[in-house]
Amino acid sequence: MKKVLMVLTSHDQLGDTGLKTGFWIEEFAAPYYVLKDQGIDITLASPKGGQPPIDPKSDEPDFQTPATERFHQDVELQELLAKTLQLSEVNAADYAAVFYPGGHGPLWDLATDTASVHLLNAFAAANKPIGAVCHAPAVFKDVVVNDMPFVKGKKLTAFSNTEEAAVQLTDVVPFLVEDMLVERGAVYSKANDWESYAIVDGNLITGQNPASSEKVATLLLEQL
C-alpha cells in the first residue's frame, strides 16, 4: 500500500486582526478522500503535532461540499486529526508523496518551518510527487535545491493576488503567495478567480484555490 504524508498548519492567528485561521476544510477533506478511497495509506502531520486548527470561515454554510459534509460525519478521521504527528519526527523516506492543504495558516508557520523545508528538500531530491493547493505553495518560500529556489523555472499556480484582494486580506497576510513565487522565478499562471485550476510540472502539482483541491489530489494519484 502506498503511503502519502499530508502536512497541516499549526497556526491559528490571522495576523493581528484578533480573528482565527488554520487549514481550510475543503482543501484537506477533498484530497484526503480522493486518496483514501483509492486505498492510499495517509499519515497526518503538523509543526506542533496534535490537533491542527481549522479556519472557522471554511466551516461556514457557503463553503460546504460533499467532502466537507463527509468530513463532519467521519469520527475516525476526526480522531486521526486530533493526533497529527509532529513534523520534525517524520521521515520523508517513509512516504511515496506529500500533500499540503491550504488555508491562511501555512503563511505564518509552514512557509518558514525548518522541518517542512527539510522534508520538501528530501521529496524533491527523491523526485517524489509534491502537491500543494491554494495558500499551501507558500511552503516553497525557503526551499532551495542546488543553490536555487525550488520553484525557479517551474510552472505552478497558487492563491492569486486578486483572490486575496477579494477576501480583503492583502494587508493582513505576511506576504502574497503569487508575488513570492514570481520573485523566486516561478512561472506562475492562474485561471479566473475561484475557478478550478491545477498544473503539473514534473513531480510538482499545484492548485489555485479551494475549488482546485480535488483536481490536485487526482493528479497526485496519477503519479502514484
TINUFI-774248 format. One record per residue (C-alpha): residue number from 1; y, z, x; residue in one letter. Coordinates in steps of 0.2 Angstrom, whole numbers, always signed. Each point is the difference from the previous one (the first is absolute). Example, Ala and Ser with C-alpha at 12.3 -4.5 7.8 and 13.67 -1.06 7.14 Angstrom:
PT    i     py     pz     px  aa
PT    1    -22    +39    +62   A
PT    2    +17     -3     +6   S
This chain:
PT    i     py     pz     px  aa
PT    1     +0     +0     +0   M
PT    2    +17     -5     +7   K
PT    3    +13    +14     +2   K
PT    4    +18     -2     -3   V
PT    5    +14    +13     +4   L
PT    6    +14     +2    -12   M
PT    7    +15     +9     +7   V
PT    8    +13     +9    -11   L
PT    9    +16     +8     +3   T
PT   10     +3    +19     +1   S
PT   11    +19     -1     -3   H
PT   12     +7     +5    -17   D
PT   13    +19     +1     +2   Q
PT   14    +11    -15     -5   L
PT   15    +12     +2    +14   G
PT   16    +13    +13     -5   D
PT   17     +1     -5    -18   T
PT   18    -10    +16     -5   G
PT   19    -12    -12     -9   L
PT   20    -19     -2     +4   K
PT   21     -9    -14     +8   T
PT   22    -18     -4     +7   G
PT   23    -12    -14     -3   F
PT   24     +1    -12    -14   W
PT   25    -16     +2    -12   I
PT   26     -2    -18     -4   E
PT   27     +0     -5    +19   E
PT   28    -14    +13     +3   F
PT   29    -10     -1    -15   A
PT   30     -1    -19     -2   A
PT   31     -6     -3    +18   P
PT   32    -12    +15     -1   Y
PT   33     -9     -7    -15   Y
PT   34     +0    -18     +7   V
PT   35     -9     +7    +15   L
PT   36    -11    +13     -8   K
PT   37     -7    -11    -13   D
PT   38     -6    -12    +13   Q
PT   39    -10    +15     +8   G
PT   40    +12     +4    +14   I
PT   41     +0    +17     +7   D
PT   42    +18     +7     +0   I
PT   43     +7    +14    +10   T
PT   44    +17     +7     -4   L
PT   45    +12     +7    +13   A
PT   46    +18     +6     +2   S
PT   47    +11     +7    +14   P
PT   48     -2    +18     -6   K
PT   49    -17     -1     -9   G
PT   50     -3     +7    -17   G
PT   51     +9     -6    -16   Q
PT   52    +12    -14     +3   P
PT   53    +15     +0    -11   P
PT   54     +1    -12    -14   I
PT   55    +17     -8     -4   D
PT   56     +4     +7    -17   P
PT   57     +9    -17     -5   K
PT   58    -17     -9     +2   S
PT   59     -7    +11    -13   D
PT   60    +13     -6    -13   E
PT   61     -6    -10    -16   P
PT   62     +8    -16     +7   D
PT   63    -11     +0    +15   F
PT   64    -17     +3     -8   Q
PT   65    -14    -13     +3   T
PT   66    -18     +0     -3   P
PT   67     -3     +6    +18   A
PT   68    +12    +15     -3   T
PT   69     -8     +4    -16   E
PT   70    -17     +0     +8   R
PT   71     +7    +11    +14   F
PT   72     +6    +13    -12   H
PT   73    -17     +2     -8   Q
PT   74     -9     -1    +17   D
PT   75     -4    +19     +4   V
PT   76    -11     -5    +15   E
PT   77    +15    -10     +8   L
PT   78    +12    +14     -4   Q
PT   79    -11    +12    +10   E
PT   80     -1    -12    +14   L
PT   81    +18     -2     +0   L
PT   82     +3    +19     +1   A
PT   83    -10     +0    +16   K
PT   84     +7    -14    +11   T
PT   85     -5     +1    +18   L
PT   86    +14     +4    +13   Q
PT   87     +4    -17     +8   L
PT   88     -1     +7    +18   S
PT   89    -18     +3     -3   E
PT   90     -5    -17     -5   V
PT   91     -8    -13    +12   N
PT   92     +4    -18     -3   A
PT   93    -17     -5     +7   A
PT   94     -8     +8    -16   D
PT   95     +8    -13    -12   Y
PT   96     -1    -19     -3   A
PT   97    +18     +0     -6   A
PT   98    +15    +10     -5   V
PT   99    +12     -1    -15   F
PT  100    +17     +8     -2   Y
PT  101     +6     +3    -18   P
PT  102    +19     +0     -2   G
PT  103    +13    +11     -9   G
PT  104    +15     +6     +9   H
PT  105     -8    +14     +9   G
PT  106     -7    -10    +14   P
PT  107    +18     -4     +6   L
PT  108     +2    +18     +5   W
PT  109    -17     +5     +7   D
PT  110    -12    -15     +4   L
PT  111    +13    -11     +7   A
PT  112     +2    +11    +15   T
PT  113    -17    +10     -1   D
PT  114     -8     +0    +18   T
PT  115    -18     +1     -8   A
PT  116     +4    -15    -11   S
PT  117     +7    -10    +14   V
PT  118    -15     +4    +11   H
PT  119    -12     -5    -14   L
PT  120     +9    -16     -4   L
PT  121     -1     -5    +19   N
PT  122    -18     +3     +0   A
PT  123     -3    -11    -16   F
PT  124    +11    -13     +7   A
PT  125     -9     +0    +17   A
PT  126    -17     -1     -9   A
PT  127     +7    -14    -11   N
PT  128     -5     +9    -16   K
PT  129     +8     -3    -17   P
PT  130    +16     +9     -3   I
PT  131     +8     +1    -17   G
PT  132    +16     +7     -6   A
PT  133    +10     -2    -16   V
PT  134    +18     +2     -6   C
PT  135     +9    +13    +11   H
PT  136    -16     +3    +11   A
PT  137     +4    -14    +13   P
PT  138    +12    +13     +6   A
PT  139    -15     +7     +9   V
PT  140     +2    -14    +13   F
PT  141    +17     +6     +5   K
PT  142     -6     +8    +17   D
PT  143    -16    -10     +3   V
PT  144     +1     -9    +16   V
PT  145    -14    -12     +6   V
PT  146     +0     -7    +18   N
PT  147    +18     +6     +2   D
PT  148     +6     -9    -16   M
PT  149     +3     +6    -17   P
PT  150    -16     -2    -10   F
PT  151     +9    -11    -14   V
PT  152     +9    -12    +12   K
PT  153     -4    -18     -5   G
PT  154    -11     +6    -14   K
PT  155     +2     -6    -18   K
PT  156     +1    +14    -12   L
PT  157     +9     +7    -15   T
PT  158     +5    +18     -6   A
PT  159    +12     +8    -13   F
PT  160    +15    -11     +1   S
PT  161    +19     +5     +2   N
PT  162     +3     -7    -17   T
PT  163    -13    +11     -8   E
PT  164     +6    +15     +9   E
PT  165    +18     -4     -6   A
PT  166     -8     -1    -18   A
PT  167     -7    +17     +1   V
PT  168    +17     +6     +7   Q
PT  169     -7     +8    +16   L
PT  170     +7    -11    +13   T
PT  171    +11    +14     +6   D
PT  172    -13    +14     -2   V
PT  173    -14     -7    +11   V
PT  174     +0     +2    +19   P
PT  175     -2    -19     +2   F
PT  176     -3    -15    -10   L
PT  177    -18     -7     +3   V
PT  178     +5    -18     -1   E
PT  179    +14     +2    +13   D
PT  180    -11    +10    +12   M
PT  181    -14    -13     +0   L
PT  182    +13    -14     +3   V
PT  183     +8    +10    +14   E
PT  184    -17     +1     +8   R
PT  185     -3    -19     -1   G
PT  186    -11     -1    -15   A
PT  187     +0    -16    -10   V
PT  188     +4     +9    -17   Y
PT  189     -1     -9    -16   S
PT  190     +0     +5    -19   K
PT  191     -2     -5    -17   A
PT  192    +12     +4    -15   N
PT  193     +3    +18     -2   D
PT  194    -15     +9     -8   W
PT  195    -11    -15     +0   E
PT  196    -18     +1     +8   S
PT  197     +1     -7    +18   Y
PT  198    -12     +3    +15   A
PT  199     -2     -8    +17   I
PT  200    -14     -1    +12   V
PT  201     +4     -3    +19   D
PT  202    -16     +2    +10   G
PT  203     -6    +18     -4   N
PT  204    +16     +6     -7   L
PT  205     +2     +0    -19   I
PT  206    +16     +5     -8   T
PT  207     +7     +1    -18   G
PT  208    +18     +0     -6   Q
PT  209     +0    +13    -14   N
PT  210    -11    +10    -13   P
PT  211     -5    -16     -9   A
PT  212     -8     -6    +17   S
PT  213    -11    +14     +3   S
PT  214    -16     -6     -8   E
PT  215     +2    -17     +9   K
PT  216     +2     +8    +17   V
PT  217    -16    +10     -3   A
PT  218    -10    -16     -6   T
PT  219     +6     -9    +16   L
PT  220     -5    +15    +10   L
PT  221    -17     -1     -8   L
PT  222     -2    -18     +4   E
PT  223     +2     +4    +19   Q
PT  224    -14    +13     -2   L
